């Protein structure tokens, strides 16, 4: 882990820098700290700087420190260590920049999770509005979001079980490790988009049949018959394409391919083939209900079949 601090020209004796390096060396999982003033271990200076070390660790008014540690960089302990280094008091409030793989992971996680609730909220809102305009129903968009969320959480559990806990690591030839937050987000975004694509295609066929016959049970049976084979064929093609990345030697590619492939299989079979028909048959005509005012809005600017 690398630490760069600014405004050290006012510390010619190196006392402030030595105190800071000493404090860093006391942190859990820190093995040693190399600074321009020497090497520090467990709160004690154990060696003077090597020849040329002081010059190598100075850049203008900035000083570079090397924090040696015993944690796996891309891990929870690595992130905790990066947080602890950043939280360590700095003499005279000098500017500190912490780098390295653990700090990078912490920054990526923070950048993703800070805006993730907003992104999820917008995706759900846009999905529900568009599905309402396409179907004229209040209940169907809610059902679509809930069932897709159910499928996606199941896929997330599988990814943790396989790649983080290490099940199937032998057959898939990878080393178990903590999953970077960016990968599940990427997998779930792709899977959600594909799932909603299938959702719109299937529901449009069912809605057309319902408008033509007025029979909700017949609409489910005929609509699925019209769209089921096409959705299944598309799902098989995409799933095979994604699953082929399991042959890759890169674990990130394995995770993305297997996660996206499983999401497509679950959606096309369990969600689209079982849960959606059950829901529509149980709710009957209520599935396609909307207040009169909203129904007129859907008919006027809707995206469905007219």
PyMOL commands that set and color helices and strands:
alter all, ss='L'
color gray80, all
select helices_A, chain A and resi 15-25+53-56+76-87+91-93+101-135+139-164+169-172+181-213+216-247+251-288+292-301
alter helices_A, ss='H'
color red, helices_A
select strands_A, chain A and resi 2-5+30-35+38-41+44-47+58-59+62-69+96-99
alter strands_A, ss='S'
color yellow, strands_A
deselect
rebuild
show_as cartoon
